[in-house]
Each structure stands twice: as structure tokens, then as C-alpha cells.
Amino acid sequence: MYYNFVRIHTTLQTTPAWRDRGLWEMTDVVEALEVLEAWEN
């Protein structure tokens, strides 16, 4: 998730997943994982 949503790639000058939601921070990744975990239980 970090590679696609947080890390800004030098060749793209943005993240690969930027179109979906804009730039993410690590807190956004953690929140998404918590939601997914709660949904699975």
C-alpha cells in the first residue's frame, strides 16, 4: 500500500494511485487497514 498510495515516484512525480483519492499519508493507510480488518470480522 505504501508503494502505491504514499510513495511519490520520481518518474511519475506522483503516486500510482493518485487518481483515486489524491495523495495519502501513512495515517490514511492505517485507517484503511483498520476499516478492512473491522469489516472482515
C-alpha positions as CSV (number, residue, x, y, z in Angstrom):
1,M,0.0,0.0,0.0
2,Y,2.8,2.4,0.8
3,Y,4.4,1.9,-2.6
4,N,1.1,2.7,-4.5
5,F,-0.6,5.3,-2.3
6,V,2.1,7.1,-0.3
7,R,5.5,7.0,-2.0
8,I,6.0,9.7,-4.7
9,H,7.8,8.1,-7.6
10,T,10.5,10.1,-9.3
11,T,9.4,9.2,-12.8
12,L,5.7,9.9,-12.3
13,Q,6.1,12.8,-9.9
14,T,3.1,11.4,-8.0
15,T,1.9,8.1,-6.6
16,P,0.5,5.4,-9.0
17,A,-2.9,5.5,-7.2
18,W,-3.1,9.3,-7.1
19,R,-6.2,9.5,-9.4
20,D,-8.4,7.5,-7.0
21,R,-8.2,9.8,-3.9
22,G,-5.2,12.1,-4.1
23,L,-2.0,11.7,-2.0
24,W,-2.3,9.5,1.0
25,E,-0.4,9.8,4.3
26,M,0.6,6.8,6.4
27,T,-2.3,7.6,8.8
28,D,-4.7,7.1,5.8
29,V,-3.1,3.7,5.2
30,V,-3.5,2.7,8.8
31,E,-7.2,3.9,8.8
32,A,-7.9,1.9,5.7
33,L,-6.4,-1.2,7.2
34,E,-8.4,-0.8,10.4
35,V,-11.6,-0.4,8.4
36,L,-10.8,-3.5,6.4
37,E,-10.0,-5.5,9.5
38,A,-13.3,-4.5,11.2
39,W,-15.2,-5.3,8.0
40,E,-13.7,-8.8,7.8
41,N,-14.7,-9.6,11.4
